[in-house]
Amino acid sequence: MSNEFDVYKLAEFGLKLAEAYNNNLKDAEIYFEFSKYINIEIEENSVKNSELGNEGGASIRLIDSKGSLGFASTNRLEKKNIERMVSIGTKMMKSGTEDPDFKSLPHFFANYAKVRNLYDKNIDNLTIEDSIAYVEDLITICNEDELAISQSGGFLSSSSKNYIFNTNDLNVNSKETICSISSNVILKDKISKDTTFGFDYQSERTLKKINAENVINKALNDGKRNLNRKKIKNIKCPLILTPNGTISLILKPIAQAINAETFQYNRSFLASQDKRGKVIANQNLTIQDNGLIDGAVGSAIFDGEGVPCKNKTIIDKGKFLKKGLLHNSYTAGKEGVESTGNASRFSYNSVPSIGITNFILKSGNVLYDELISDIKEGILLNYTGDRPNLSTGDFSGLILQGNLIINGEIKDPLDETLIGITY
């Protein structure tokens, strides 16, 4: 089902039916999603699976005057199936739990920001043969490296179109493309027999930016830097984070902590004594959630509920701003503020949650080499599979990829090294 006329007719039919089924209905929303994708998987450095497919479906949210929610979805877009979806959603709403915190679904917006380069026809027209060429580059370079013994990863592309309609006169649609490539290599030292791994990935809105050679070489280099690991004594020292390490220890925990739902349920370390408006970090820390960057993977014209995306400063020079939480319409209504445009949908058959767009840590003025050169004894952290405690902000875990820094030089990789940080 790709005909826009059919989508609009089905939406009108479904919303009118929802209103006819229940006099106590407050808001209703119908969401349509259509996508086509190519997925190629690598295992043991060879193509193990390739898949080309199409997906599509619709869902409905129904909320009555007491805040009770009903939800249903279908992947069959015919009138009888839309009617069945509305019927099931209505039954779910009538048997649901009252929620006085629900205020309203989004209303009509007159203006949306222009965000360019979210769609690439080259991805839309991509063939599976062309896609395999990208993973063949990964396989070839891995085979040519004498230390690499295996590789997993792959290539994924998708082209999608979404429509959102609700009873508050909201009516929006968009089309987007995305493609990604990843490599996880296993390496082995021929003399010591020590093994390790290296990984990298790249996601883009346009096909021309994908570079398989860069991805596999970065994965190989990270792995080689982690070969022949050594144990170290207990030390208290400076910690330098690579971009991957920064994502693990700073950006992901903060992204979870500023989720308004997590905050409102007091599950965030920032919710303790309500840190909004307070200094929580070094003045060099500034973080933004910007959904309006042209061509960025996290950008969009509107969020999963049709609310315009925005550029929001979360932490400014170490200060967690009073308006630093990320909201969807439900959490915003609960707090009496506007949605920040951060409603996120996994697919048409899931209700909106809250997610980041482009989560950006503002860069400083000190170069990477300068940071390293000033360290007499420290640790360079590239990857840990562990995460900080969301309730307290404290962290303890195992360094899976990291190196000792001695007198301004990156030295031995670390073996079975535990790290602890108190925020």
C-alpha positions as CSV (number, residue, x, y, z in Angstrom):
1,M,0.0,0.0,0.0
2,S,1.9,3.1,-1.2
3,N,-0.9,5.2,-2.7
4,E,-1.2,8.4,-0.7
5,F,-4.9,8.8,-1.7
6,D,-5.6,5.4,0.0
7,V,-3.7,6.4,3.1
8,Y,-5.6,9.7,3.6
9,K,-8.9,7.9,3.0
10,L,-8.1,5.2,5.4
11,A,-7.0,7.7,8.0
12,E,-10.2,9.7,7.7
13,F,-12.3,6.5,7.8
14,G,-10.5,5.2,10.9
15,L,-10.7,8.4,12.9
16,K,-14.4,8.9,12.1
17,L,-15.0,5.4,13.1
18,A,-13.2,5.8,16.4
19,E,-15.3,8.9,17.2
20,A,-18.5,7.0,16.3
21,Y,-17.6,4.0,18.5
22,N,-17.1,6.0,21.7
23,N,-18.8,9.2,22.9
24,N,-16.2,9.4,25.7
25,L,-13.3,9.6,23.3
26,K,-10.9,12.5,24.0
27,D,-8.1,12.0,21.4
28,A,-7.3,9.5,18.6
29,E,-4.3,9.1,16.4
30,I,-3.5,6.9,13.4
31,Y,0.1,6.3,12.3
32,F,1.1,4.7,9.0
33,E,4.6,3.4,8.2
34,F,5.9,2.0,4.9
35,S,9.4,0.9,4.3
36,K,11.6,-1.2,2.1
37,Y,15.0,-2.5,3.2
38,I,18.1,-4.5,2.2
39,N,20.0,-6.4,4.9
40,I,23.2,-8.3,4.3
41,E,25.0,-10.1,7.1
42,I,28.6,-11.3,7.4
43,E,29.6,-14.2,9.6
44,E,33.1,-15.8,9.7
45,N,34.1,-13.2,7.0
46,S,31.6,-14.4,4.4
47,V,28.1,-13.4,3.4
48,K,25.8,-15.6,5.4
49,N,22.4,-13.9,4.8
50,S,21.0,-11.4,2.4
51,E,17.4,-10.1,2.5
52,L,15.3,-7.7,0.6
53,G,11.9,-6.8,1.8
54,N,9.0,-4.5,2.3
55,E,7.1,-3.7,5.4
56,G,4.0,-1.6,6.1
57,G,1.3,-1.1,8.6
58,A,-0.8,1.1,10.7
59,S,-1.6,1.6,14.4
60,I,-4.1,3.6,16.4
61,R,-4.0,5.2,19.8
62,L,-7.3,6.0,21.5
63,I,-7.6,7.9,24.7
64,D,-10.8,8.6,26.6
65,S,-11.6,11.6,28.9
66,K,-10.2,9.8,31.9
67,G,-6.8,9.1,30.2
68,S,-7.4,5.4,29.6
69,L,-5.3,4.3,26.6
70,G,-6.2,1.8,23.9
71,F,-3.7,0.6,21.2
72,A,-3.9,-1.7,18.2
73,S,-2.1,-2.3,15.0
74,T,-2.4,-4.0,11.6
75,N,-0.3,-4.9,8.7
76,R,-3.2,-5.3,6.3
77,L,-4.3,-1.9,5.0
78,E,-7.9,-2.5,3.9
79,K,-11.0,-0.9,5.3
80,K,-12.2,-4.1,7.1
81,N,-8.8,-4.4,8.8
82,I,-8.8,-0.7,9.8
83,E,-12.3,-1.2,11.2
84,R,-11.1,-4.3,13.2
85,M,-8.0,-2.3,14.5
86,V,-10.3,0.5,15.7
87,S,-12.6,-2.0,17.3
88,I,-9.8,-3.7,19.2
89,G,-8.3,-0.4,20.2
90,T,-11.6,0.8,21.6
91,K,-12.0,-2.4,23.7
92,M,-8.5,-1.9,25.0
93,M,-9.3,1.7,25.9
94,K,-12.5,0.8,27.7
95,S,-10.8,-1.9,29.8
96,G,-7.7,0.2,30.4
97,T,-6.5,2.0,33.5
98,E,-7.5,5.6,34.1
99,D,-4.6,8.1,33.9
100,P,-5.2,11.6,35.1
101,D,-1.7,12.6,33.9
102,F,-2.7,12.4,30.3
103,K,-3.6,15.8,28.9
104,S,-3.7,15.7,25.1
105,L,-2.2,14.4,21.9
106,P,-0.4,17.1,19.9
107,H,-2.4,19.7,18.0
108,F,-2.0,21.1,14.5
109,F,1.3,22.9,13.9
110,A,1.4,25.7,11.3
111,N,5.2,25.6,10.8
112,Y,7.9,23.0,10.7
113,A,11.6,23.7,10.3
114,K,13.3,22.7,7.0
115,V,15.7,19.9,7.4
116,R,17.6,18.9,4.2
117,N,19.2,15.8,2.9
118,L,17.1,13.3,4.9
119,Y,16.2,11.4,1.7
120,D,18.5,9.9,-0.9
121,K,17.0,8.4,-4.1
122,N,20.2,6.3,-4.5
123,I,19.3,4.4,-1.3
124,D,15.7,4.1,-2.4
125,N,16.8,2.6,-5.7
126,L,19.6,0.4,-4.3
127,T,19.8,-3.2,-5.5
128,I,20.9,-6.1,-3.5
129,E,23.8,-6.6,-5.9
130,D,25.1,-3.1,-5.3
131,S,24.7,-3.6,-1.6
132,I,26.8,-6.8,-1.6
133,A,29.7,-4.7,-3.1
134,Y,30.0,-2.8,0.2
135,V,30.4,-6.0,2.3
136,E,32.8,-7.5,-0.3
137,D,35.1,-4.6,0.5
138,L,34.9,-5.5,4.2
139,I,35.7,-9.2,3.4
140,T,38.6,-8.4,1.0
141,I,40.4,-6.1,3.4
142,C,39.9,-8.5,6.3
143,N,41.3,-11.4,4.2
144,E,44.4,-9.4,3.3
145,D,45.3,-8.6,6.9
146,E,47.6,-11.2,8.4
147,L,46.3,-10.8,12.0
148,A,42.6,-10.9,11.2
149,I,41.1,-14.4,11.6
150,S,37.3,-13.7,11.4
151,Q,34.8,-10.9,10.9
152,S,31.1,-10.3,11.5
153,G,29.0,-7.3,10.5
154,G,27.1,-6.2,7.5
155,F,25.2,-3.6,5.5
156,L,21.7,-2.3,6.0
157,S,19.7,0.2,4.1
158,S,16.1,1.3,4.3
159,S,13.8,3.8,2.7
160,S,10.6,4.7,4.6
161,K,7.6,7.0,4.6
162,N,5.5,7.9,7.6
163,Y,2.1,9.5,8.1
164,I,0.5,10.8,11.3
165,F,-3.1,11.9,11.7
166,N,-5.0,12.7,14.8
167,T,-8.3,14.2,15.9
168,N,-6.6,17.5,16.8
169,D,-6.2,18.3,13.1
170,L,-2.6,17.1,12.9
171,N,-1.7,15.7,9.5
172,V,1.9,15.3,8.6
173,N,4.1,13.0,6.5
174,S,7.8,12.5,5.7
175,K,10.1,10.2,3.8
176,E,13.6,9.3,4.9
177,T,16.5,7.0,4.0
178,I,19.3,5.6,6.0
179,C,22.1,3.1,5.5
180,S,24.7,1.7,7.7
181,I,27.8,-0.6,7.6
182,S,29.5,-2.4,10.5
183,S,32.6,-4.5,11.1
184,N,33.6,-6.6,14.1
185,V,36.9,-8.3,13.6
186,I,38.7,-11.0,15.6
187,L,42.5,-10.7,15.5
188,K,45.3,-13.1,16.7
189,D,48.9,-12.6,17.3
190,K,50.8,-15.3,15.6
191,I,53.6,-15.5,18.2
192,S,51.8,-15.0,21.5
193,K,48.5,-16.5,20.3
194,D,46.7,-13.7,22.1
195,T,43.3,-12.8,20.5
196,T,41.2,-9.7,20.7
197,F,38.6,-7.8,18.8
198,G,38.1,-4.5,17.0
199,F,34.9,-2.9,15.8
200,D,33.5,0.1,14.0
201,Y,30.3,1.2,12.2
202,Q,29.0,4.1,10.1
203,S,25.4,5.3,9.6
204,E,24.4,7.9,7.0
205,R,21.4,9.4,5.3
206,T,23.1,9.3,1.9
207,L,24.8,6.4,0.2
208,K,27.8,8.4,-1.1
209,K,29.1,9.0,2.5
210,I,29.4,5.2,3.3
211,N,33.0,4.1,3.3
212,A,33.5,0.4,3.9
213,E,37.3,0.8,3.7
214,N,37.4,3.3,6.6
215,V,35.2,1.1,8.7
216,I,37.1,-2.1,8.4
217,N,40.5,-0.3,8.8
218,K,39.3,1.4,12.0
219,A,38.1,-1.9,13.4
220,L,41.5,-3.5,12.5
221,N,43.5,-0.7,14.1
222,D,41.5,-0.7,17.3
223,G,41.9,-4.4,17.5
224,K,45.7,-4.3,17.0
225,R,46.1,-1.7,19.6
226,N,44.4,-4.1,22.0
227,L,46.6,-7.2,21.3
228,N,48.9,-8.7,24.0
229,R,47.2,-7.1,26.9
230,K,48.9,-6.8,30.3
231,K,47.7,-6.5,33.9
232,I,48.5,-3.4,35.9
233,K,48.7,-2.4,39.5
234,N,46.0,-0.5,41.4
235,I,46.2,3.2,40.4
236,K,44.2,6.4,40.8
237,C,44.8,8.3,37.6
238,P,43.3,10.5,34.9
239,L,41.0,8.9,32.4
240,I,41.1,9.9,28.7
241,L,38.0,8.8,26.6
242,T,38.0,8.1,22.9
243,P,34.8,8.9,21.1
244,N,33.5,5.4,21.8
245,G,34.4,5.7,25.4
246,T,32.7,9.1,25.6
247,I,29.5,7.5,24.2
248,S,29.6,4.7,26.8
249,L,30.5,6.7,29.9
250,I,29.0,10.1,29.3
251,L,26.5,10.5,26.4
252,K,24.4,7.3,26.9
253,P,24.0,7.6,30.6
254,I,23.1,11.3,30.3
255,A,20.7,10.5,27.5
256,Q,18.9,8.0,29.7
257,A,19.0,10.3,32.7
258,I,17.3,13.3,30.9
259,N,14.5,11.1,29.6
260,A,11.5,12.8,31.2
261,E,9.7,9.5,31.9
262,T,12.8,8.2,33.7
263,F,13.1,11.5,35.6
264,Q,9.5,11.6,36.6
265,Y,9.6,8.1,38.0
266,N,12.7,9.2,40.0
267,R,14.9,6.6,38.3
268,S,17.6,9.1,37.2
269,F,20.6,10.2,39.2
270,L,19.6,13.8,38.0
271,A,16.2,13.4,39.7
272,S,17.8,13.1,43.2
273,Q,17.2,16.5,44.8
274,D,16.2,17.7,41.3
275,K,19.4,18.8,39.7
276,R,17.7,21.0,37.1
277,G,19.2,24.5,37.1
278,K,22.3,23.3,39.0
279,V,25.9,22.7,38.1
280,I,26.5,19.0,37.8
281,A,29.7,18.9,35.8
282,N,32.9,20.7,34.8
283,Q,32.3,24.0,33.0
284,N,33.7,22.4,29.8
285,L,30.7,20.1,29.5
286,T,28.1,21.4,27.1
287,I,25.6,18.9,25.5
288,Q,22.8,19.6,22.9
289,D,20.1,17.4,21.5
290,N,19.7,18.8,17.9
291,G,17.2,17.3,15.6
292,L,17.6,19.9,12.9
293,I,21.1,19.2,11.5
294,D,20.9,18.8,7.7
295,G,21.7,15.2,6.6
296,A,22.3,13.8,10.1
297,V,21.0,10.4,11.0
298,G,19.1,11.6,14.1
299,S,17.4,14.5,12.4
300,A,13.8,14.8,11.4
301,I,11.2,17.3,10.5
302,F,8.9,16.0,13.3
303,D,9.0,13.4,16.0
304,G,7.0,10.2,16.3
305,E,3.8,12.2,17.3
306,G,4.1,14.9,14.7
307,V,5.7,17.5,17.0
308,P,8.3,19.7,15.3
309,C,11.9,18.7,16.1
310,K,14.1,21.3,17.8
311,N,17.6,22.2,18.8
312,K,17.8,22.0,22.6
313,T,20.7,22.7,25.0
314,I,20.7,20.2,27.8
315,I,23.8,21.0,29.8
316,D,25.4,24.4,29.3
317,K,29.0,24.8,30.7
318,G,28.3,22.1,33.3
319,K,24.9,23.4,34.3
320,F,21.9,21.1,33.8
321,L,19.3,23.5,32.4
322,K,15.8,23.7,33.9
323,K,14.4,22.9,30.5
324,G,16.9,20.1,30.0
325,L,14.5,17.1,30.0
326,L,13.4,15.4,26.8
327,H,9.6,15.0,26.5
328,N,7.0,13.4,24.4
329,S,3.4,14.7,24.6
330,Y,2.5,12.5,27.6
331,T,5.4,13.5,29.9
332,A,5.1,17.2,28.8
333,G,1.4,17.3,29.7
334,K,2.2,15.6,33.0
335,E,4.7,18.4,33.8
336,G,2.7,21.2,32.2
337,V,5.3,22.1,29.6
338,E,5.5,21.8,25.8
339,S,6.8,18.6,24.2
340,T,10.4,18.9,23.1
341,G,9.8,16.9,19.9
342,N,11.5,13.7,21.2
343,A,8.7,11.1,20.8
344,S,10.3,8.0,19.3
345,R,8.7,5.0,17.6
346,F,10.4,1.7,17.1
347,S,7.8,0.8,14.4
348,Y,4.2,1.2,13.6
349,N,3.2,-1.6,16.0
350,S,4.7,0.1,19.1
351,V,3.5,3.1,21.1
352,P,5.8,6.2,21.2
353,S,8.5,6.4,23.8
354,I,11.2,9.1,24.3
355,G,14.5,9.2,22.5
356,I,17.3,11.4,21.5
357,T,17.9,13.0,18.1
358,N,21.5,14.0,17.5
359,F,23.1,14.0,20.9
360,I,26.1,16.3,20.7
361,L,29.0,16.9,23.1
362,K,30.5,20.3,22.3
363,S,34.2,19.9,21.5
364,G,36.8,21.8,23.5
365,N,39.9,23.7,22.5
366,V,42.5,21.1,23.5
367,L,43.6,18.7,20.8
368,Y,43.7,14.9,21.4
369,D,47.5,14.7,21.2
370,E,47.8,17.5,23.7
371,L,45.6,15.7,26.2
372,I,47.7,12.6,25.9
373,S,51.0,14.4,26.1
374,D,50.1,16.0,29.5
375,I,49.5,12.6,31.2
376,K,52.3,11.1,33.2
377,E,50.3,8.0,34.2
378,G,46.7,7.4,33.0
379,I,44.3,5.3,31.1
380,L,42.9,5.6,27.6
381,L,39.4,4.0,27.5
382,N,37.9,3.0,24.2
383,Y,35.3,0.5,25.1
384,T,33.5,-1.1,28.1
385,G,30.5,-3.3,27.9
386,D,29.3,-2.0,31.3
387,R,27.1,1.1,32.0
388,P,26.9,3.5,34.9
389,N,24.2,3.0,37.5
390,L,21.3,5.2,36.3
391,S,20.0,5.8,39.8
392,T,23.3,7.0,41.3
393,G,25.5,7.9,38.3
394,D,28.4,5.8,39.8
395,F,30.3,3.4,37.5
396,S,32.2,0.3,38.0
397,G,33.0,-2.2,35.2
398,L,35.6,-3.9,33.1
399,I,37.7,-2.2,30.5
400,L,37.4,-4.3,27.3
401,Q,39.5,-2.0,25.2
402,G,41.9,0.4,26.8
403,N,45.6,1.3,27.1
404,L,48.0,2.6,29.7
405,I,49.4,6.1,29.2
406,I,52.9,6.7,30.4
407,N,54.7,10.0,30.1
408,G,52.5,11.2,27.3
409,E,52.6,8.0,25.2
410,I,50.0,5.3,24.6
411,K,51.5,2.0,25.9
412,D,50.3,-1.5,26.7
413,P,46.7,-2.6,26.3
414,L,45.0,-3.5,29.5
415,D,44.0,-7.0,30.5
416,E,41.1,-7.7,32.9
417,T,41.2,-4.2,34.3
418,L,38.4,-3.0,36.5
419,I,37.6,0.7,36.7
420,G,35.5,2.7,39.2
421,I,34.2,6.2,38.9
422,T,32.1,8.3,41.3
423,Y,30.2,11.1,39.7
